Amino acid sequence: MKRYAWILLAMTGLSLALIGCGKNSQVDTSKLVSSFKSSAPAVQSDVDKVVSDVKAGNYNGAMNDLKNLSRQAKLTPEQQQAIQDTMAAIQKQLAGAASQAAGQLQKSLPK
């Protein structure tokens, strides 16, 4: 039973590492950055924070920042679309990582 607990603990740790690893990030933020090039410095700072959160693998923080950014009153349609596309890419990345982690965890369980 102890062996089973150690295997489960190791796989859980590995799964969390895979989910949080920013190096495996496939979220493209270039459209977001380019659509906010001519924005006010405060708004550009918010976009920079989103980009750094994505690169660090902090998808929860990036999603919160994107939601706050989407509440800005004067967004162009291009900016709104860039926010939606980035949010969708983050959700896709999270779903893929969760699916991969679940598959690895399932493989590690005794039959």
PEQUI-V683245 format. One record per residue. SS is DSSP state (a for helix, b for strand, c for the rest). NEAR is the number of other C-alpha atoms within 10 Angstrom. Layout:
ss={SS/SS}
near={NEAR/NEAR}
This chain:
ss={c/a/a/a/a/a/a/a/a/a/a/a/a/a/a/a/a/a/a/a/c/a/a/a/c/c/c/c/c/a/a/a/a/a/a/c/c/c/c/c/a/a/a/a/a/a/a/a/a/a/a/a/a/a/a/a/c/c/a/a/a/a/a/a/a/a/a/a/a/a/c/c/c/c/c/c/a/a/a/a/a/a/a/a/a/a/a/a/a/a/a/a/a/a/a/a/a/a/a/a/a/a/a/a/a/a/a/a/c/c/c}
near={5/7/8/12/11/11/15/17/13/13/20/16/13/15/21/13/13/17/23/17/15/18/11/14/19/13/21/15/22/11/15/22/18/12/19/20/12/10/13/9/11/9/15/16/12/17/24/16/16/25/22/16/18/24/20/16/22/18/23/14/15/24/20/13/17/20/14/11/19/17/10/10/7/10/15/11/10/14/19/17/16/22/23/16/17/23/20/14/17/24/16/14/18/18/13/13/21/16/14/15/21/15/12/15/18/13/11/14/12/8/5}
